[in-house]
Amino acid sequence: MSRVRHIENQFYDKFAELAHEIAKGAEIFAAIAHDYPALKRRISEVKECEVRCDAITRETLTLLENSFITPFDREDINLLVRELDHIADGMDNAAARFDLYDISAMRPEAVQMADLTLQACKELEVLFDHFENFKKDPIVREKMHTVGTIEDEGDTVSRQGLANIFREHNDAVEVLKWKSLLDTMESTVDSCKGVANVVRSVLMKNA
């Protein structure tokens, strides 16, 4: 293997490692939402995942700083890694709010948003397993489009959830709690689309 190819592979390995860790966190996040408060104890596992993602992000950015050769634009690598890390941050922020806001029972819209987050993260996991061959592998483009569709569904679920909350609750504190939670969960799904958008940019620049 040439030196150039070896360096490029290091970047692709880091992208995949980060995507795999995020998908693991999304599985825990969705499980908590489905069985809350029984699985409240697992919130700390989402934080542990976020910490591991931070470490992989730092390692990748250090590699970027020290590498003269990169597989594509340095700016896109930086943005891609940071957008991936935003997903882990978003899940951690949402899970922490379950406890912080003393949620007694999970709303169905929140469960749906957690499921959509998991779906999007699983699609990104597959995407980055194939990303090394993004110029030729159709799975990269397919998964990129699927994540966009999931994000659109997330917007719909979030808006409907907010409408339901405003309609069902007279307690301003409860409304504020759930609005904050759903906004955070929507932002997390938006971050998944943010990753897909960076991938789209890379594909266009290297077509």
C-alpha positions in Angstrom: 0.0 0.0 0.0 1.3 3.4 -0.9 2.0 6.0 1.8 -0.7 8.3 0.3 -3.3 5.5 0.4 -2.3 4.6 3.9 -2.9 8.2 5.1 -6.3 8.4 3.3 -7.4 5.1 4.8 -6.7 6.5 8.3 -9.3 9.2 7.7 -11.9 6.8 6.4 -11.3 4.5 9.3 -11.9 7.4 11.7 -15.1 8.4 10.0 -16.4 4.9 10.2 -15.3 4.5 13.9 -17.1 7.7 14.8 -20.3 6.6 12.9 -20.2 3.2 14.6 -19.9 4.8 18.0 -22.8 7.2 17.3 -25.0 4.3 16.2 -24.3 2.5 19.4 -25.3 5.6 21.3 -28.5 5.9 19.3 -29.5 2.3 20.2 -29.1 3.2 23.9 -30.9 6.5 23.4 -33.9 4.9 21.7 -34.1 2.1 24.2 -34.2 4.6 27.1 -37.1 6.5 25.3 -39.0 3.3 24.7 -38.8 2.1 28.3 -38.6 5.3 30.4 -38.3 5.6 33.4 -37.4 1.9 33.8 -34.2 2.5 31.8 -33.4 5.9 33.3 -30.2 4.3 34.8 -28.8 4.0 31.2 -28.6 7.8 30.6 -25.0 7.7 31.8 -24.2 5.3 28.9 -25.3 8.0 26.4 -22.8 10.3 28.1 -20.1 7.7 27.9 -20.7 7.4 24.2 -20.6 11.1 23.8 -17.2 11.2 25.6 -15.8 8.5 23.3 -17.1 10.4 20.3 -15.3 13.5 21.5 -12.1 11.5 21.8 -12.4 10.1 18.2 -13.2 13.6 17.0 -10.1 15.0 18.6 -8.0 12.2 17.2 -9.3 12.8 13.7 -8.7 16.6 13.9 -5.2 16.0 15.1 -4.7 13.7 12.2 -6.0 16.4 9.9 -3.6 19.0 11.5 -0.6 16.8 11.0 -1.4 15.5 7.5 -0.2 17.1 4.4 -2.2 14.6 2.3 -6.0 14.3 2.8 -8.6 12.3 0.8 -10.6 15.4 0.0 -10.9 19.1 1.1 -9.6 19.8 4.6 -12.5 22.1 5.3 -15.0 19.3 4.4 -13.2 16.8 6.6 -13.3 19.3 9.5 -17.0 20.0 9.0 -17.9 16.4 8.5 -16.2 15.3 11.8 -17.8 18.2 13.7 -21.2 17.5 12.3 -20.9 13.8 13.3 -19.9 14.9 16.8 -23.0 17.2 17.0 -25.2 14.1 16.7 -23.6 12.5 19.8 -23.8 15.8 21.6 -27.5 16.1 20.8 -28.4 12.7 22.1 -26.5 13.4 25.3 -28.2 16.7 25.8 -31.7 15.2 25.2 -31.1 12.2 27.4 -29.7 14.4 30.2 -32.9 16.5 30.0 -35.1 13.4 30.7 -33.6 13.4 34.1 -33.0 17.1 34.6 -36.7 17.9 33.8 -37.9 15.1 36.0 -39.9 13.5 33.2 -42.3 10.9 34.7 -43.4 9.4 31.4 -42.3 9.6 27.8 -44.5 11.3 25.2 -45.1 9.2 22.0 -43.6 12.0 19.9 -40.4 11.8 21.8 -40.2 8.0 21.3 -40.8 8.6 17.6 -38.0 11.2 17.5 -35.6 8.8 19.3 -36.5 6.1 16.7 -35.9 8.5 13.8 -32.5 9.4 15.3 -31.6 5.7 15.5 -32.7 5.1 11.9 -30.7 8.1 10.7 -27.6 7.0 12.6 -27.9 3.4 11.3 -28.1 4.8 7.7 -25.0 6.9 8.4 -23.2 3.9 9.8 -23.7 2.0 6.6 -22.8 5.1 4.5 -19.4 5.5 6.2 -18.7 1.8 5.9 -18.8 2.5 2.1 -17.5 6.1 2.1 -13.9 5.2 1.0 -15.4 4.4 -2.4 -17.8 7.4 -2.5 -17.0 8.2 -6.1 -18.3 4.8 -7.3 -20.3 3.1 -4.6 -24.1 3.9 -5.0 -24.8 3.0 -1.4 -23.2 6.3 -0.3 -25.6 8.4 -2.3 -28.5 6.1 -1.4 -28.0 6.5 2.3 -27.4 10.2 2.0 -30.9 10.6 0.5 -32.5 8.3 3.0 -31.1 10.4 5.9 -32.7 13.5 4.3 -36.0 11.7 4.1 -35.8 10.7 7.8 -35.0 14.3 8.7 -38.1 15.5 6.9 -40.2 13.0 8.9 -38.6 14.3 12.0 -39.7 17.8 11.2 -43.3 16.6 10.9 -43.2 14.6 14.1 -41.7 17.5 16.0 -44.2 20.0 14.7 -47.2 17.7 15.5 -45.8 17.0 18.9 -45.5 20.7 19.8 -49.1 21.2 18.6 -50.3 18.3 20.8 -48.4 19.7 23.8 -49.8 23.2 23.4 -53.3 21.7 23.0 -53.1 19.3 25.9 -51.3 21.2 28.6 -52.3 24.3 30.6 -49.2 24.0 32.8 -46.6 26.4 31.4 -43.7 24.5 33.0 -44.7 21.2 31.3 -45.1 23.0 28.0 -41.6 24.5 28.3 -40.1 21.2 29.4 -41.4 19.3 26.4 -40.8 22.1 23.9 -37.2 22.1 25.0 -36.9 18.4 24.8 -38.5 18.1 21.3 -36.4 21.0 20.0 -33.3 19.2 21.2 -34.3 15.9 19.6 -35.2 17.7 16.4 -31.9 19.4 16.3 -30.2 16.0 16.7 -32.0 14.6 13.7 -31.1 17.8 11.9 -27.4 17.1 12.6 -27.8 13.8 10.9 -28.9 15.6 7.8 -26.1 18.1 8.3 -23.7 15.1 7.9 -25.5 14.0 4.8 -25.2 17.6 3.4 -21.5 17.6 3.9 -21.3 14.2 2.1 -23.3 15.7 -0.7 -20.8 18.5 -1.0 -17.9 16.1 -1.1 -19.6 14.1 -3.9 -20.3 17.2 -5.9 -16.7 18.6 -5.5 -15.2 15.3 -6.5 -17.6 14.2 -9.3 
